[in-house]
């Protein structure tokens, strides 16, 4: 027994020594990376200065990058200055647009407008980009210092198509989705998903692209490289589903509010409603209109609701007339109800999820396992709780 104990202690000591060595190596790599990144600051232009644009501007300036803003709102210049923005331009002014896009030496342009206004915004920038383009601009043309264009929308196939259609061929394109926002990311970005797809990165732009991604890596984001189409498949069953359920509950006549007897499941439901309904309806519409997979999710949810209602009606019709009278039949009623519990595994399980989707999963998990009657039914696994989006 003593010999075994000594062997265990020696093994644990060896493991700890290896851990300390690897940690010191990681620290050295991170210091070396920081030295390389510090050799050149990025000049980042942000198109759109709403809540998310302001959120990004603050993050970029804190990372010691130069930030310029192009916005349709003329009354936010002072707010931009407070955030450390170097220059503020008006989207409605042709000369401002030209100065911002081709006269400011930008490395990266982040288009941080709403989903519904994304294409119109790119069309607004297109004439300036084409004027600045090589006469025979194609994928082999010299980009001539043109910035890398980045989107941050909650859908990905739509901006990918628009960017490829509207930008000159020799322009690098990085599609991204930071799956958090000013609320969920206000304290920390650690372990929050940042989805990206290097749609088209020219050789001359690899350094700028990697430096831009490092802003999110260094804040601790979980970097997820994912094709735009696959992102939208996942998002339809996570982000859109979350917003759909939250909007349904928030806009019904139920008047959901806290009560003295709230369960944890209901508290999760209230958080879901608050999280989703705080976002603009434009975002919800954009998730529906510009994700080609959202309509099938809506139809699946509608069918699931109808199926549940039919199960309840069928159970009610088949129950004995006196089954609901008094307390004697409660145990048999609970047993019969549990056999009709809705089945899990509908396929609505996201690989990359937002914090809102995590709240929805928590609510569903609590509802399916929280009552004594359900605990006696077959133990179907509830969706695991995740974090992330906005």
VEXDREN-2710 file (C-alpha; in Angstrom, 1 decimal):
% VEXDREN-2710
k/r/px/py/pz
1/UNK/0.0/0.0/0.0
2/UNK/2.8/2.4/0.9
3/UNK/4.7/1.5/-2.2
4/UNK/1.7/2.2/-4.4
5/UNK/1.1/5.5/-2.7
6/UNK/4.8/6.6/-3.3
7/UNK/4.4/5.6/-7.0
8/UNK/1.3/7.7/-7.3
9/UNK/3.0/10.7/-5.7
10/UNK/6.0/10.4/-8.0
11/UNK/3.7/10.1/-11.1
12/UNK/1.7/13.1/-10.0
13/UNK/4.9/15.1/-9.5
14/UNK/6.2/14.2/-13.0
15/UNK/2.8/15.3/-14.5
16/UNK/3.0/18.6/-12.6
17/UNK/6.5/19.2/-13.8
18/UNK/5.5/18.5/-17.4
19/UNK/2.5/20.9/-17.0
20/UNK/4.7/23.6/-15.6
21/UNK/7.1/23.2/-18.5
22/UNK/4.4/23.3/-21.1
23/UNK/2.9/26.4/-19.4
24/UNK/6.2/28.2/-19.5
25/UNK/6.5/27.3/-23.2
26/UNK/3.1/28.6/-23.9
27/UNK/3.8/31.8/-22.0
28/UNK/7.0/32.3/-24.1
29/UNK/5.1/31.7/-27.4
30/UNK/2.4/34.2/-26.4
31/UNK/5.1/36.8/-25.5
32/UNK/6.7/36.2/-28.9
33/UNK/3.4/36.6/-30.6
34/UNK/2.7/39.8/-28.7
35/UNK/6.1/41.2/-29.8
36/UNK/5.4/40.4/-33.5
37/UNK/1.9/42.0/-33.3
38/UNK/3.3/45.1/-31.6
39/UNK/5.6/45.8/-34.6
40/UNK/2.7/47.1/-36.6
41/UNK/-0.7/48.4/-35.6
42/UNK/-3.7/47.9/-37.9
43/UNK/-5.7/50.7/-39.3
44/UNK/-9.3/49.4/-39.0
45/UNK/-12.3/51.2/-40.6
46/UNK/-15.7/50.4/-39.2
47/UNK/-18.8/51.0/-41.4
48/UNK/-21.8/51.5/-39.1
49/UNK/-21.6/52.9/-35.6
50/UNK/-24.6/51.3/-33.8
51/UNK/-24.2/49.4/-30.6
52/UNK/-22.1/46.6/-32.2
53/UNK/-20.0/49.1/-34.1
54/UNK/-19.3/51.0/-30.9
55/UNK/-18.5/47.7/-29.1
56/UNK/-15.9/46.7/-31.8
57/UNK/-14.4/50.2/-31.9
58/UNK/-13.7/50.2/-28.2
59/UNK/-12.2/46.7/-28.4
60/UNK/-9.9/47.6/-31.4
61/UNK/-8.7/50.8/-29.7
62/UNK/-8.0/48.9/-26.5
63/UNK/-5.9/46.5/-28.6
64/UNK/-3.8/49.6/-29.7
65/UNK/-5.1/49.7/-33.3
66/UNK/-6.1/52.8/-35.1
67/UNK/-9.9/53.1/-35.7
68/UNK/-11.8/55.2/-38.2
69/UNK/-15.6/55.2/-38.6
70/UNK/-18.0/55.7/-41.5
71/UNK/-21.6/56.1/-40.4
72/UNK/-24.9/57.4/-41.6
73/UNK/-25.5/59.0/-38.2
74/UNK/-24.2/62.5/-38.0
75/UNK/-24.7/62.9/-34.3
76/UNK/-22.3/60.3/-33.0
77/UNK/-19.0/62.0/-33.7
78/UNK/-18.5/63.0/-30.1
79/UNK/-19.3/59.4/-29.0
80/UNK/-16.7/58.1/-31.4
81/UNK/-14.1/60.5/-30.1
82/UNK/-14.7/59.2/-26.6
83/UNK/-14.1/55.7/-27.8
84/UNK/-10.7/56.7/-29.2
85/UNK/-11.8/56.8/-32.8
86/UNK/-9.3/58.7/-35.0
87/UNK/-11.7/60.1/-37.6
88/UNK/-15.5/60.0/-38.2
89/UNK/-16.9/60.2/-41.7
90/UNK/-20.5/60.5/-43.1
91/UNK/-21.8/57.7/-45.2
92/UNK/-24.1/60.2/-47.0
93/UNK/-21.2/62.4/-48.2
94/UNK/-19.4/61.2/-51.4
95/UNK/-16.1/62.8/-50.5
96/UNK/-16.2/61.3/-47.0
97/UNK/-16.8/57.9/-48.4
98/UNK/-13.9/58.2/-50.9
99/UNK/-11.6/59.5/-48.2
100/UNK/-12.5/56.7/-45.8
101/UNK/-12.2/53.9/-48.3
102/UNK/-9.2/54.8/-50.4
103/UNK/-7.6/57.8/-48.7
104/UNK/-7.1/56.6/-45.1
105/UNK/-4.6/53.8/-45.6
106/UNK/-6.9/51.2/-44.1
107/UNK/-5.8/47.7/-43.6
108/UNK/-9.2/46.3/-42.8
109/UNK/-12.8/47.5/-43.3
110/UNK/-15.4/45.9/-40.9
111/UNK/-18.9/46.3/-42.2
112/UNK/-21.0/46.4/-39.0
113/UNK/-24.4/47.4/-40.3
114/UNK/-27.7/45.4/-39.9
115/UNK/-28.4/42.3/-42.0
116/UNK/-31.2/44.1/-43.9
117/UNK/-29.0/47.1/-44.8
118/UNK/-25.9/45.2/-45.7
119/UNK/-26.3/44.9/-49.4
120/UNK/-27.4/48.5/-49.8
121/UNK/-24.3/49.6/-47.8
122/UNK/-21.9/47.7/-50.1
123/UNK/-23.6/49.1/-53.1
124/UNK/-22.9/52.6/-51.7
125/UNK/-19.2/51.7/-51.4
126/UNK/-18.9/49.9/-54.7
127/UNK/-18.5/53.0/-57.1
128/UNK/-15.5/54.2/-55.0
129/UNK/-13.9/50.8/-55.0
130/UNK/-14.4/50.3/-58.7
131/UNK/-12.9/53.8/-59.4
132/UNK/-9.9/52.7/-57.4
133/UNK/-9.7/49.3/-59.1
134/UNK/-7.2/48.1/-61.6
135/UNK/-8.5/48.6/-65.2
136/UNK/-8.6/44.8/-65.7
137/UNK/-9.3/43.9/-62.1
138/UNK/-9.5/40.2/-61.5
139/UNK/-8.2/37.6/-59.0
140/UNK/-4.6/38.0/-60.3
141/UNK/-4.6/41.8/-60.3
142/UNK/-2.5/43.9/-58.0
143/UNK/-4.7/44.9/-55.0
144/UNK/-2.8/48.1/-54.6
145/UNK/-3.2/48.3/-50.9
146/UNK/-7.0/47.8/-50.9
147/UNK/-8.2/46.8/-47.4
148/UNK/-9.4/43.4/-46.4
149/UNK/-13.2/43.5/-46.1
150/UNK/-14.8/41.8/-43.1
151/UNK/-18.5/41.2/-42.2
152/UNK/-19.8/40.5/-38.8
153/UNK/-23.4/39.5/-39.5
154/UNK/-25.3/36.7/-37.8
155/UNK/-25.9/35.0/-41.2
156/UNK/-23.1/34.1/-43.5
157/UNK/-24.1/32.9/-46.9
158/UNK/-25.8/36.3/-47.6
159/UNK/-22.8/38.5/-46.9
160/UNK/-20.5/36.1/-48.7
161/UNK/-22.5/36.4/-51.8
162/UNK/-22.9/40.2/-51.6
163/UNK/-19.2/40.7/-50.9
164/UNK/-18.2/38.5/-53.9
165/UNK/-20.7/40.3/-56.1
166/UNK/-20.0/43.9/-55.1
167/UNK/-16.2/44.0/-54.5
168/UNK/-13.5/44.0/-57.1
169/UNK/-11.9/40.6/-57.7
170/UNK/-8.6/41.5/-56.1
171/UNK/-10.1/42.3/-52.7
172/UNK/-9.7/40.0/-49.8
173/UNK/-12.8/38.8/-48.0
174/UNK/-13.1/37.5/-44.5
175/UNK/-16.6/36.5/-43.3
176/UNK/-17.0/36.4/-39.5
177/UNK/-19.6/36.0/-36.8
178/UNK/-18.6/37.1/-33.3
179/UNK/-21.2/35.1/-31.4
180/UNK/-21.5/37.6/-28.6
181/UNK/-22.2/41.3/-28.3
182/UNK/-22.2/44.3/-26.0
183/UNK/-24.2/42.6/-23.3
184/UNK/-22.9/39.0/-23.4
185/UNK/-19.3/40.1/-24.0
186/UNK/-19.1/43.1/-21.7
187/UNK/-17.0/41.4/-19.0
188/UNK/-15.0/38.9/-20.9
189/UNK/-14.7/37.2/-24.4
190/UNK/-13.0/34.1/-22.9
191/UNK/-14.4/30.9/-24.5
192/UNK/-17.0/32.8/-26.5
193/UNK/-17.2/31.5/-30.1
194/UNK/-15.8/33.5/-32.9
195/UNK/-16.8/31.9/-36.3
196/UNK/-14.8/32.8/-39.4
197/UNK/-14.4/31.8/-43.0
198/UNK/-11.4/33.0/-45.1
199/UNK/-13.5/33.3/-48.2
200/UNK/-10.8/34.9/-50.3
201/UNK/-7.5/36.0/-48.8
202/UNK/-4.9/37.2/-51.3
203/UNK/-1.2/36.4/-50.5
204/UNK/-0.4/40.0/-49.8
205/UNK/-3.2/40.2/-47.3
206/UNK/-2.5/37.1/-45.2
207/UNK/-0.5/39.1/-42.6
208/UNK/-3.4/41.7/-42.2
209/UNK/-6.0/38.9/-41.9
210/UNK/-4.0/37.1/-39.2
211/UNK/-3.4/40.2/-37.3
212/UNK/-7.1/41.0/-37.3
213/UNK/-8.0/37.5/-36.1
214/UNK/-5.4/37.9/-33.3
215/UNK/-7.5/40.6/-31.8
216/UNK/-10.1/38.0/-30.9
217/UNK/-7.7/35.2/-30.2
218/UNK/-5.9/37.3/-27.6
219/UNK/-9.1/38.1/-25.8
220/UNK/-9.7/34.4/-25.3
221/UNK/-12.3/33.7/-28.0
222/UNK/-12.9/30.1/-29.1
223/UNK/-11.9/30.4/-32.7
224/UNK/-14.1/28.3/-35.0
225/UNK/-13.2/28.1/-38.7
226/UNK/-16.4/27.1/-40.5
227/UNK/-17.7/27.4/-44.0
228/UNK/-20.5/30.0/-44.4
229/UNK/-23.1/27.4/-45.5
230/UNK/-22.4/25.2/-42.6
231/UNK/-22.6/28.2/-40.2
232/UNK/-26.1/29.0/-41.5
233/UNK/-27.3/25.4/-41.1
234/UNK/-26.2/25.4/-37.5
235/UNK/-27.5/29.0/-36.9
236/UNK/-31.0/28.2/-38.1
237/UNK/-31.3/25.5/-35.4
238/UNK/-29.7/27.6/-32.7
239/UNK/-29.8/31.4/-33.0
240/UNK/-32.9/31.7/-35.2
241/UNK/-34.7/29.0/-33.1
242/UNK/-33.8/30.9/-29.9
243/UNK/-35.1/34.2/-31.2
244/UNK/-38.2/32.6/-32.6
245/UNK/-39.2/30.9/-29.3
246/UNK/-38.2/34.1/-27.3
247/UNK/-40.3/36.3/-29.6
248/UNK/-43.3/33.9/-29.5
249/UNK/-43.3/33.9/-25.7
250/UNK/-42.7/37.7/-25.5
251/UNK/-45.4/38.7/-27.9
252/UNK/-48.2/36.4/-26.8
253/UNK/-51.0/37.4/-24.4
254/UNK/-49.4/35.4/-21.6
255/UNK/-47.9/38.4/-19.9
256/UNK/-44.9/36.4/-18.6
257/UNK/-43.6/37.8/-15.4
258/UNK/-41.9/36.7/-12.2
259/UNK/-44.0/34.9/-9.6
260/UNK/-43.4/33.8/-6.0
261/UNK/-43.3/30.1/-7.1
262/UNK/-41.0/30.3/-10.2
263/UNK/-39.1/27.2/-11.1
264/UNK/-35.6/27.3/-12.5
265/UNK/-37.0/26.4/-15.9
266/UNK/-39.4/29.3/-15.9
267/UNK/-36.6/31.6/-14.8
268/UNK/-34.6/30.4/-17.8
269/UNK/-37.7/31.2/-20.0
270/UNK/-37.9/34.7/-18.6
271/UNK/-34.2/35.2/-19.4
272/UNK/-34.7/33.9/-22.9
273/UNK/-37.6/36.4/-23.5
274/UNK/-35.5/39.3/-22.1
275/UNK/-32.4/38.4/-24.1
276/UNK/-34.2/38.0/-27.5
277/UNK/-36.7/40.8/-27.2
278/UNK/-34.0/43.3/-26.3
279/UNK/-32.6/42.9/-29.8
280/UNK/-34.1/44.8/-32.7
281/UNK/-36.8/43.2/-34.8
282/UNK/-34.6/43.9/-37.8
283/UNK/-32.2/41.4/-36.5
284/UNK/-34.9/38.8/-36.1
285/UNK/-36.3/39.5/-39.5
286/UNK/-32.7/39.3/-41.0
287/UNK/-32.2/35.9/-39.3
288/UNK/-35.4/34.7/-41.0
289/UNK/-35.1/36.4/-44.4
290/UNK/-31.4/35.9/-45.1
291/UNK/-30.7/32.5/-43.7
292/UNK/-32.1/30.0/-46.3
293/UNK/-32.4/27.3/-43.6
294/UNK/-34.6/29.3/-41.2
295/UNK/-37.9/28.6/-42.9
296/UNK/-37.5/24.9/-42.5
297/UNK/-36.7/25.4/-38.8
298/UNK/-39.9/27.5/-38.5
299/UNK/-42.0/24.8/-40.3
300/UNK/-40.4/22.1/-38.0
301/UNK/-41.3/24.0/-34.9
302/UNK/-44.9/24.6/-36.1
303/UNK/-45.3/20.9/-36.9
304/UNK/-43.8/19.9/-33.5
305/UNK/-46.4/22.2/-31.7
306/UNK/-49.2/20.7/-33.7
307/UNK/-48.0/17.2/-32.9
308/UNK/-47.8/17.9/-29.2
309/UNK/-51.3/19.4/-29.2
310/UNK/-52.7/16.3/-31.0
311/UNK/-51.0/14.0/-28.4
312/UNK/-52.6/15.9/-25.6
313/UNK/-56.0/15.8/-27.2
314/UNK/-55.7/12.1/-28.0
315/UNK/-54.6/11.4/-24.4
316/UNK/-57.5/13.4/-23.1
317/UNK/-60.0/11.6/-25.3
318/UNK/-58.7/8.2/-24.3
319/UNK/-58.6/8.9/-20.5
320/UNK/-61.3/7.4/-18.3
321/UNK/-64.0/9.9/-17.5
322/UNK/-63.2/9.9/-13.8
323/UNK/-59.5/9.8/-14.0
324/UNK/-59.1/13.5/-13.1
325/UNK/-61.4/13.4/-10.0
326/UNK/-59.8/13.6/-6.6
327/UNK/-56.3/12.8/-5.6
328/UNK/-56.5/9.0/-6.0
329/UNK/-56.0/9.0/-9.7
330/UNK/-53.0/11.4/-9.7
331/UNK/-50.3/8.8/-9.7
332/UNK/-51.8/6.9/-12.6
333/UNK/-52.4/10.1/-14.4
334/UNK/-48.8/11.1/-13.9
335/UNK/-47.6/7.7/-15.1
336/UNK/-49.8/7.9/-18.3
337/UNK/-48.7/11.5/-19.0
338/UNK/-45.0/10.5/-18.7
339/UNK/-45.4/7.9/-21.4
340/UNK/-46.5/10.7/-23.7
341/UNK/-43.5/12.9/-23.0
342/UNK/-42.3/14.6/-26.2
343/UNK/-39.3/12.8/-27.6
344/UNK/-35.9/14.4/-27.7
345/UNK/-33.6/14.3/-30.7
346/UNK/-35.5/16.4/-33.2
347/UNK/-32.3/17.4/-34.8
348/UNK/-32.4/21.0/-33.5
349/UNK/-29.0/20.7/-31.8
350/UNK/-26.5/23.3/-32.8
351/UNK/-22.7/22.7/-33.1
352/UNK/-21.9/26.3/-32.5
353/UNK/-24.4/28.1/-30.2
354/UNK/-25.0/31.5/-28.7
355/UNK/-25.6/32.3/-25.1
356/UNK/-29.3/32.8/-26.0
357/UNK/-29.3/29.3/-27.4
358/UNK/-27.8/28.1/-24.1
359/UNK/-30.6/29.8/-22.2
360/UNK/-33.1/28.0/-24.4
361/UNK/-31.4/24.6/-23.9
362/UNK/-31.4/25.2/-20.2
363/UNK/-35.1/26.0/-20.2
364/UNK/-35.9/22.9/-22.3
365/UNK/-33.7/20.7/-20.1
366/UNK/-35.3/21.8/-16.9
367/UNK/-38.8/21.5/-18.3
368/UNK/-38.1/17.9/-19.5
369/UNK/-36.5/16.7/-16.2
370/UNK/-37.7/18.9/-13.4
371/UNK/-41.1/17.4/-12.4
372/UNK/-41.4/14.1/-10.4
373/UNK/-43.7/12.6/-13.0
374/UNK/-41.2/13.1/-15.8
375/UNK/-38.4/11.7/-13.7
376/UNK/-40.1/8.3/-13.9
377/UNK/-40.3/8.3/-17.7
378/UNK/-37.7/7.1/-20.1
379/UNK/-34.5/9.1/-19.5
380/UNK/-34.1/11.0/-22.8
381/UNK/-31.1/13.3/-22.7
382/UNK/-31.9/17.0/-22.7
383/UNK/-29.8/19.4/-24.8
384/UNK/-26.6/20.6/-23.1
385/UNK/-26.3/24.2/-22.2
386/UNK/-23.9/26.3/-24.2
387/UNK/-23.1/30.0/-24.3
388/UNK/-22.7/32.6/-27.1
389/UNK/-24.6/35.3/-29.5
390/UNK/-25.8/38.1/-30.5
END
